Amino acid sequence: MKITRGMTRRTFIKGTGAGLFMAGLNFSWPLPVWAKSADSGIDKIAAKSRYDLTIGYSPITIDGHKGVSTGINGSVPGPLVRLREGDDVILNVTNELYDAAHSSIHWHGILVPFPMDGVPGVNFPGIRPGETYPYRYRVKQAGTYWYHSHSRFQEQTGTYGPLVIDPKEGEPFDFDRDYAVVLSDWSFEDPETIFSKINRMGHYYNFQRRTVTDFYNDAVEQGFTNALAERMAWGKMRMSPVDLADVTGHAYTYLMNGHSPDMNWTALFTPGETIRLRFINASTTTNYDVRIPGLDMDVVMADGKAVRPVSIHEFRIGVAETYDVLVRPKKDTAFTIFAESIDRSGYTRGTLAPEPGLTAPVPDPRPRPVRQLDDLGMGMMDDRIFGGMDHKAATHGGMNSGKQWKKPDAGIPGPNGPEPFLPDKSDTNVAMVVRNPSYRLNEPGLGLGNDGWRVLVYDDLVSAEPQPYKSIVDREMTINITANMERYMFSFDGKKFSEHPGPYLFRHNERLRLYLVNHTMMDHPIHLHGMWMQLENGAEKIPFKHTILTKPGEVISALITPVEKGDWAFHCHLLYHMEAGMFQVVRVA
């Protein structure tokens, strides 16, 4: 069906309905070349300095179910955009969503002038229906990135794709084949409906909640008194230790390059070759745990920047992060690429195979992880005070003034001043305050590290890139990650975006040490537009990140040098958290 000017989502669905019915279950939607199963990866795609991208309604069929996407050039995921470091590029983006207020494309992790960053209401007005916006910038970096809409829930309905930049000086490592592996989550339920449901009940999609049997098992293991005290603590905080993801496999089909697990996306290899897999987490809300049973992986890039190779068996990839890995299959057999959701409610998978049509065993899902109070930096003590916070404080965001502030974790550089990591206790958006947050870059995360495998941790990342910024820190700043999950409010420093008095102020070319402190019980992938965050993980050459997955009860210290003036978005990359208030503007002046 041809899309015409003035077409809306309703008329598109009506017009395509008969055709889809006639096509039956054999109907398939077009996939871009790079995403097709058993194809040759991204090698067929040459780098260009100009692209024309159109965002419009497109049919989508997954496992026989049919729906409507906001695809790019008619596909989900969108085309692979391949650029060259040093080129001046033009990317023309046209909005054909005629019932949307606007559309947009944000070039995730790409250093651009602020009018080219693509965040409506922050650095440009958005692309109105029927209009084309020319993004123009000089490419200043290389590596694996991605792009997506920054307009309401269009990212959830398919407006995303991979972005690869070829280095000017050649690749820093050798490989024979090159594949993008884009992980995402798809729902046939309208995202506005999803958002409405989780606003009314944050655990709406969580069907893995604890039962009386779980309490009995805890009592046998911990003793009745301790099990009861812990259960009461969670109850008083109005939180659940199994709320690990807002939207679960009950609503989602987890995808790999647009393929469901049953569709089995396949990448080919010849035994003895070195295969580059560019993992991109383009999900809306899903943090994945990735492994390839039977193969070691060498992590060689994180968020598009080269790192000293790290040999691992598994890694957690937060929403919006990217990891490039090298694998070297020697056997003439198939291997499963397995990506399991953090809450274990589902998975996606593909196959690395020597020929089309082969499969390998799919691992059984692991048990659902259950958070302990220690995982939040709130260990139980004899007087039933949790991390320096009593039950009333846990519920209402206050602090127990009778508890003395402890010296910050020795792994955290600085900070200066007393009690630097505490949000305003009077804000209703703050349901939990962690009095003694800790350094956790050496931990793999909840549910990982207990299988005898080597799991990637942020402490493993050592940059293999030049360090272009000065080492002397000019200023320190703390941003607290806060929430009231019962009310589905997410915020920075206790204030939703609509409540902040103004942007956070960064100074042009300063060396800023930014502390991110997670006072919630969830992992949040925090993304800063327009500049790098360098993790202070103890390495001599600290790694570059554009998105940092922060654990509950954790303090992360990152060094930042703002090189481009303007207004930049700063937010949690869990889309529904961002829309619920965990968003702010950083002004560089």
Secondary structure as the mmCIF struct_conf table of DSSP 4:
data_model
#
loop_
_struct_conf.conf_type_id
_struct_conf.id
_struct_conf.beg_label_comp_id
_struct_conf.beg_label_asym_id
_struct_conf.beg_label_seq_id
_struct_conf.end_label_comp_id
_struct_conf.end_label_asym_id
_struct_conf.end_label_seq_id
TURN_TY1_P TURN_TY1_P1 ARG A 5 GLY A 6
HELX_RH_AL_P HELX_RH_AL_P1 ARG A 9 ALA A 23
HELX_RH_3T_P HELX_RH_3T_P1 GLY A 24 ASN A 26
HELX_RH_3T_P HELX_RH_3T_P2 VAL A 33 ALA A 35
BEND BEND1 LYS A 36 LYS A 36
TURN_TY1_P TURN_TY1_P2 SER A 37 ALA A 38
STRN STRN1 ASP A 39 ASP A 39
TURN_TY1_P TURN_TY1_P3 GLY A 41 LYS A 44
BEND BEND2 SER A 49 SER A 49
STRN STRN2 ARG A 50 ILE A 62
TURN_TY1_P TURN_TY1_P4 ASP A 63 GLY A 64
STRN STRN3 HIS A 65 ILE A 72
TURN_TY1_P TURN_TY1_P5 ASN A 73 GLY A 74
STRN STRN4 SER A 75 SER A 75
BEND BEND3 VAL A 76 PRO A 77
HELX_LH_PP_P HELX_LH_PP_P1 PRO A 79 LEU A 80
STRN STRN5 VAL A 81 ARG A 84
TURN_TY1_P TURN_TY1_P6 GLU A 85 GLY A 86
STRN STRN6 ASP A 88 ASN A 95
TURN_TY1_P TURN_TY1_P7 TYR A 98 ASP A 99
BEND BEND4 ALA A 100 ALA A 101
STRN STRN7 SER A 103 SER A 103
STRN STRN8 HIS A 106 HIS A 108
TURN_TY1_P TURN_TY1_P8 GLY A 109 GLY A 109
HELX_RH_3T_P HELX_RH_3T_P3 PHE A 114 MET A 116
BEND BEND5 ASP A 117 ASP A 117
STRN STRN9 PRO A 120 PRO A 120
TURN_TY1_P TURN_TY1_P9 GLY A 121 ASN A 123
STRN STRN10 PHE A 124 PHE A 124
STRN STRN11 ILE A 127 ILE A 127
TURN_TY1_P TURN_TY1_P10 PRO A 129 GLY A 130
STRN STRN12 THR A 132 ARG A 138
STRN STRN13 GLY A 143 HIS A 148
BEND BEND6 SER A 151 SER A 151
TURN_TY1_P TURN_TY1_P11 ARG A 152 GLY A 158
STRN STRN14 TYR A 160 ASP A 166
TURN_TY1_P TURN_TY1_P12 LYS A 168 GLU A 169
BEND BEND7 PRO A 172 PHE A 173
BEND BEND8 ASP A 176 ASP A 176
STRN STRN15 ARG A 177 TRP A 186
BEND BEND9 PHE A 188 GLU A 189
HELX_RH_AL_P HELX_RH_AL_P2 PRO A 191 ARG A 200
TURN_TY1_P TURN_TY1_P13 GLY A 202 TYR A 205
HELX_RH_AL_P HELX_RH_AL_P3 VAL A 212 GLN A 222
HELX_RH_AL_P HELX_RH_AL_P4 PHE A 224 LYS A 236
TURN_TY1_P TURN_TY1_P14 MET A 237 ARG A 238
TURN_TY1_P TURN_TY1_P15 PRO A 241 VAL A 242
BEND BEND10 ASP A 246 VAL A 247
TURN_TY1_P TURN_TY1_P16 GLY A 249 ALA A 251
STRN STRN16 THR A 253 MET A 256
TURN_TY1_P TURN_TY1_P17 ASN A 257 GLY A 258
STRN STRN17 HIS A 259 HIS A 259
TURN_TY1_P TURN_TY1_P18 PRO A 261 MET A 263
STRN STRN18 TRP A 265 LEU A 268
TURN_TY1_P TURN_TY1_P19 PRO A 271 GLY A 272
STRN STRN19 ILE A 275 ASN A 281
BEND BEND11 THR A 284 THR A 285
STRN STRN20 TYR A 288 ARG A 291
TURN_TY1_P TURN_TY1_P20 PRO A 293 GLY A 294
STRN STRN21 MET A 297 ALA A 302
TURN_TY1_P TURN_TY1_P21 ASP A 303 GLY A 304
STRN STRN22 LYS A 305 ILE A 312
BEND BEND12 HIS A 313 HIS A 313
STRN STRN23 GLU A 314 ILE A 317
TURN_TY1_P TURN_TY1_P22 VAL A 319 ALA A 320
STRN STRN24 THR A 322 VAL A 327
BEND BEND13 LYS A 331 THR A 333
STRN STRN25 PHE A 335 SER A 341
TURN_TY1_P TURN_TY1_P23 ILE A 342 ASP A 343
BEND BEND14 ARG A 344 SER A 345
STRN STRN26 TYR A 347 ALA A 353
BEND BEND15 PRO A 354 GLU A 355
TURN_TY1_P TURN_TY1_P24 PRO A 356 GLY A 357
HELX_LH_PP_P HELX_LH_PP_P2 PRO A 361 PRO A 369
HELX_RH_3T_P HELX_RH_3T_P4 LEU A 373 LEU A 376
TURN_TY1_P TURN_TY1_P25 GLY A 377 GLY A 377
TURN_TY1_P TURN_TY1_P26 ASP A 382 ASP A 383
STRN STRN27 PHE A 386 PHE A 386
TURN_TY1_P TURN_TY1_P27 GLY A 387 GLY A 388
STRN STRN28 MET A 389 MET A 389
HELX_RH_AL_P HELX_RH_AL_P5 HIS A 391 HIS A 396
BEND BEND16 GLY A 397 GLY A 397
TURN_TY1_P TURN_TY1_P28 SER A 401 GLY A 402
BEND BEND17 LYS A 403 LYS A 403
HELX_LH_PP_P HELX_LH_PP_P3 GLN A 404 ASP A 409
TURN_TY1_P TURN_TY1_P29 ALA A 410 GLY A 411
BEND BEND18 ILE A 412 ILE A 412
BEND BEND19 GLY A 417 GLU A 419
TURN_TY1_P TURN_TY1_P30 PRO A 420 PHE A 421
TURN_TY1_P TURN_TY1_P31 LYS A 425 SER A 426
TURN_TY1_P TURN_TY1_P32 THR A 428 ASN A 429
BEND BEND20 ARG A 435 ASN A 436
STRN STRN29 SER A 438 SER A 438
TURN_TY1_P TURN_TY1_P33 LEU A 441 ASN A 442
TURN_TY1_P TURN_TY1_P34 LEU A 446 GLY A 447
BEND BEND21 GLY A 449 GLY A 449
BEND BEND22 ASP A 451 TRP A 453
STRN STRN30 VAL A 455 VAL A 455
HELX_RH_3T_P HELX_RH_3T_P5 TYR A 458 ASP A 460
STRN STRN31 SER A 463 SER A 463
BEND BEND23 GLU A 465 GLU A 465
BEND BEND24 TYR A 469 TYR A 469
BEND BEND25 SER A 471 ILE A 472
STRN STRN32 ARG A 475 ASN A 484
HELX_RH_3T_P HELX_RH_3T_P6 MET A 485 ARG A 487
TURN_TY1_P TURN_TY1_P35 TYR A 488 TYR A 488
STRN STRN33 MET A 489 PHE A 492
TURN_TY1_P TURN_TY1_P36 ASP A 493 GLY A 494
STRN STRN34 LYS A 495 LYS A 495
HELX_RH_3T_P HELX_RH_3T_P7 PHE A 497 GLU A 499
BEND BEND26 PRO A 501 GLY A 502
STRN STRN35 TYR A 504 PHE A 506
TURN_TY1_P TURN_TY1_P37 HIS A 508 ASN A 509
STRN STRN36 LEU A 512 ASN A 518
BEND BEND27 THR A 520 MET A 522
STRN STRN37 HIS A 524 LEU A 528
TURN_TY1_P TURN_TY1_P38 HIS A 529 GLY A 530
BEND BEND28 MET A 531 MET A 531
STRN STRN38 MET A 533 LEU A 535
BEND BEND29 ASN A 537 GLY A 538
BEND BEND30 GLU A 540 LYS A 541
HELX_LH_PP_P HELX_LH_PP_P4 ILE A 542 PRO A 543
STRN STRN39 PHE A 544 LYS A 545
BEND BEND31 HIS A 546 HIS A 546
STRN STRN40 THR A 547 THR A 550
HELX_LH_PP_P HELX_LH_PP_P5 LYS A 551 LYS A 551
TURN_TY1_P TURN_TY1_P39 PRO A 552 GLY A 553
STRN STRN41 GLU A 554 GLU A 554
STRN STRN42 VAL A 555 ILE A 560
BEND BEND32 GLU A 564 GLU A 564
STRN STRN43 GLY A 566 CYS A 572
BEND BEND33 HIS A 573 LEU A 574
HELX_RH_AL_P HELX_RH_AL_P6 LEU A 575 GLU A 579
TURN_TY1_P TURN_TY1_P40 ALA A 580 GLY A 581
STRN STRN44 PHE A 583 VAL A 588
#
